[in-house]
C-alpha cells in the first residue's frame, strides 16, 4: 500500500482537487495499491493515515508540502506518524522540498525529498525500496545516506502533461471539490503545463520546475474538461499554469475547442505575450468563456522590472489594461513591492502606477504582495544573499514568523522599514475597500456599498493612513482577499 497525503492547506470554501497527489495517483493507478488522504477534506487525516498503516502493509508515505499553513499540518502529521510507525519510509515532494531540500531532510521524520516533477521519481523510489535499483540512480531525488549525510542526485528533466495518464478523478468525491466560485457553481482546477520559460529573479517556479514550459495539447485539455463536465457537472475551471497563454496558435486552438463547452474560467498569462495577440484571438478567448486573467505586472517602474529580470515595460501593462477592457475580460494585476535597493521609491512609484491602471480600467483587480526572497539558481532579486537566513528545519518553517513570511503577510525583511510596510498595507486596505473583489461571492450588497462609501474619500484624496474604520468593516464582513487565499 502506498499512501499519498495532501496536508491541510486552505479553508473549506477554497478547496479544489489536490492536483499534486492526483498526478502521483495517475502513475500508480492500475499498477499499485494506493490511497489518497486529503487533509482539506479529512479533518482527522493523521488518524486516517495511522489506521491505514495498522490495517495494511504500507511501503511508503508520500507527502506534498508547501510553505505556510500546509507546512504546519505536514510537520504535525509526520512527526506523530514517525513516532508511532518508525519503519514506514516518508518522502516529501512538492514546492518546499524542491526549493529547500536540505531543510526537509533535516527533519528526522523525512527520509527522502523529491525535487521538481515527482511522477517518475516516485516509481523509481518504489523500485529502490524493493531492492531493484540504487537510490543514487534516481534523478530528482535527495536522501540521507547510511552516515546521515545529505545526497542530492542530478536534476530530472521535466516532461509535459501528455507524457502521463489522466488523473483518476473517480478516486475522490467530486462533491467535495467542485464548489461555488465567482466563475460558477461547480468550479474545478486544472494544470495544463509545467515549468516557465521566463526567469524572473524573485520567483520560485524555475528553481523548482525548470525553465522550459511543457504544455498539454489542446486536444487533451479539451477531452479532460469535457470529461469533468459530463461526469461530474463541472461548469467552470481555474487553470493553475504559470503561463496558460504562451503561443498564440496554441491559445487560439484551445479557445476554439472550448467555445462550445459553456464554461467560465480563470487563468494566468504574461502581459507582453498577450499584447502580441490579435483582436481575433482575444475575441476567441472571450467567446470560450474566459472571465478573468491574472497578470504578474509586478511593478510600475521600469528600473524595478529590470532588476527583477522581468523583460517587461510598465507602459505595456497600461496598454493591456486599456485593450483588454473592450473584450469584457477582467484583468487581475499582481504587484511585488519592497525593492531591496530602494523600497521607499519603489513603493511610491508603484502606488502611483496602480492609480493610473484604475483610471484606465476601473474593473482591474489589484493584488499587492511584499517581496519575499526565494533562493534562485543564479541570484536572488535585489542581491539579498547574506541579508536573510532561511530556516534550516521544517519545524522552524512552521513557526508563525516564517508562516507569515511564506504567505507574504509580514516578511520582516531588514530592508523594508515599518513605515514603508504600513504605507503598502494601508494603500492595499483602501483599494480593496474602494473596489472589493468581484470574486467574493459571499460579500453582501450592503457590505460592498459600505466599504465603497467609507473608502471613496480616502482614495480620492490619496489619504491612506490609519484606515481603522475600513479594517473594522473588512473584519466584520470577512472580506475575501485573493492574495491570502491559502490562509
C-alpha positions, 0 to 999 in steps of 0.5 A: 500500500502506498499512501499519498497525503495532501496536508491541510492547506486552505479553508473549506470554501477554497478547496479544489482537487489536490492536483499534486497527489492526483498526478502521483495517483495517475502513475500508480493507478492500475499498477499499485495499491494506493490511497489518497488522504486529503487533509482539506477534506479529512479533518482527522487525516493523521488518524486516517493515515495511522489506521491505514498503516495498522490495517495494511502493509504500507511501503511508503508515505508520500507527502506534498508540502508547501510553505505556510499553513500546509507546512504546519499540518505536514510537520504535525502529521509526520512527526506523530506518524514517525513516532508511532510507525518508525519503519514506514519510509516518508518522502516529501515532494512538492514546492518546499522540498524542491526549493529547500531540500536540505531543510526537509531532510533535516527533519528526522521524520523525512527520509527522502525529498523529491525535487521538481516533477515527482511522477517518475521519481516516485516509481523509481523510489518504489523500485529502490525500496524493493531492492531493484535499483540504487537510490543514487540512480534516481534523478530528482531525488535527495536522501540521507545516506547510511552516515546521515549525510545529505545526497542530492542526485542530478536534476530530472528533466521535466516532461509535459502533461501528455507524457502521463495518464489522466488523473483518476478523478473517480478516486475522490468525491467530486462533491467535495471539490467542485464548489461555488466560485465567482466563475460558477457553481461547480468550479474545478482546477486544472494544470495544463503545463509545467515549468516557465520559460521566463526567469524572473529573479524573485520567483520560485517556479524555475528553481523548482520546475525548470525553465522550459514550459511543457504544455498539454495539447489542446486536444487533451485539455479539451477531452479532460474538461469535457470529461469533468463536465459530463461526469461530474457537472463541472461548469467552470475551471481555474487553470493553475499554469504559470503561463496558460497563454504562451503561443498564440496558435496554441491559445487560439486552438484551445479557445476554439475547442472550448467555445462550445463547452459553456464554461467560465474560467480563470487563468494566468498569462504574461502581459507582453505575450498577450499584447502580441495577440490579435483582436481575433484571438482575444475575441476567441478567448472571450467567446470560450468563456474566459472571465478573468486573467491574472497578470504578474505586472509586478511593478510600475517602474521600469528600473524595478522590472529590470532588476527583477529580470522581468523583460517587461515595460510598465507602459505595456501593462497600461496598454493591456489594461486599456485593450483588454477592457473592450473584450469584457475580460477582467484583468487581475494585476499582481504587484511585488513591492519592497525593492531591496535597493530602494523600497521607499521609491519603489513603493511610491512609484508603484502606488502611483502606477496602480492609480493610473491602471484604475483610471484606465480600467476601473474593473482591474483587480489589484493584488499587492504582495511584499517581496519575499526572497526565494533562493534562485539558481543564479541570484536572488532579486535585489542581491539579498544573499547574506541579508536573510537566513532561511530556516534550516528545519521544517519545524522552524518553517512552521513557526508563525514568523516564517508562516507569515513570511511564506504567505507574504503577510509580514516578511520582516525583511531588514530592508523594508522599514515599518513605515514603508510596510504600513504605507503598502498595507494601508494603500492595499486596505483602501483599494480593496475597500474602494473596489472589493473583489468581484470574486467574493461571492459571499460579500453582501450588497450592503457590505460592498456599498459600505466599504465603497462609501467609507473608502471613496474619500480616502482614495480620492484624496490619496489619504491612506493612513490609519484606515481603522474604520475600513479594517473594522468593516473588512473584519466584520464582513470577512472580506475575501482577499485573493492574495491570502487565499491559502490562509 
